[in-house]
Amino acid sequence: MSDSFNTYENDFQLALQEAKTKISQVESVQGEQRQTYLKAIEAATDEALELLDQMSIEVQNLPTTQRSSYNTKIRQYRTQIDDAKSKYKKLADVQDRHELFGSRYRDDGDDNPLNGVSDSQRKQLLNNQSSLERSSQRLQDSQRIALETESIGGNILNDLRSQREQIGGARNTLMQADTYVDRSISTLKSMGRRLTANKFISYGIIAVLILLIFLVLFSKFS
């Protein structure tokens, strides 16, 4: 495997571990520190997902026979990052709910923008926010799939280009072989014509010799 894959894998493991650590610690903090932890979890999971996409691209550049074990590893990593993102989403929803509902009990002043908002409206706001987050997640997933599809398509085009070059080379070889065969046939035909001509010449020489023998015999006995 290339050094790039190993680098991406090491960075991925660091980012995933950072997300897991912050997830395990976030329940023990409150207020601004909790918000900071949630932002750190989101950043770490996003970074891990981007690194995982880069690892997938590197695997697609491998020969088909070598991809299986790496694809299995990537699926396992993707399961871990999906689990981390799911935990982050639950923590973020709890934080949003706490901010919306908790503000009613912490602040009864007239300047509070949520005063006079019913619980059903608060719940609707939360549902709308959750819907937006799910839409955003689906968009990110679609972008990731598009990148993976583009990478796979590029690899297929490279394979087709390589195969076309191989076919072109084979065709040139066949054309050269055909030329050699034509030359060989022409040479054999030429040799055949020469053999035929030599045969007739030999027959002519034999005929002349026989005629000379008859002439000598005739002149001797006449």
Stockholm file with secondary structure:
# STOCKHOLM 1.0

chainA/1-222         MSDSFNTYENDFQLALQEAKTKISQVESVQGEQRQTYLKAIEAATDEALELLDQMSIEVQNLPTTQRSSYNTKIRQYRTQIDDAKSKYKKLADVQDRHELFGSRYRDDGDDNPLNGVSDSQRKQLLNNQSSLERSSQRLQDSQRIALETESIGGNILNDLRSQREQIGGARNTLMQADTYVDRSISTLKSMGRRLTANKFISYGIIAVLILLIFLVLFSKFS
#=GR chainA/1-222 SS CCHHHHHHHHHHHHHHHHHHHHHHHGGGCCHHHHHHHHHHHHHHHHHHHHHHHHHHHHHHTSCGGGHHHHHHHHHHHHHHHHHHHHHHHHHHHHHHHHHHHHHHHHCCSTTCTTTTCCHHHHHHHHHHHHHHHHHHHHHHHHHHHHHHHHHHHHHHHHHHHHHHHHHHHHHHHHHHHHHHHHHHHHHHHHHHHHHHHHHHHHHHHHHHHHHHHHHHHHHHHC
#=GC SS_cons         CCHHHHHHHHHHHHHHHHHHHHHHHGGGCCHHHHHHHHHHHHHHHHHHHHHHHHHHHHHHTSCGGGHHHHHHHHHHHHHHHHHHHHHHHHHHHHHHHHHHHHHHHHCCSTTCTTTTCCHHHHHHHHHHHHHHHHHHHHHHHHHHHHHHHHHHHHHHHHHHHHHHHHHHHHHHHHHHHHHHHHHHHHHHHHHHHHHHHHHHHHHHHHHHHHHHHHHHHHHHHC
//
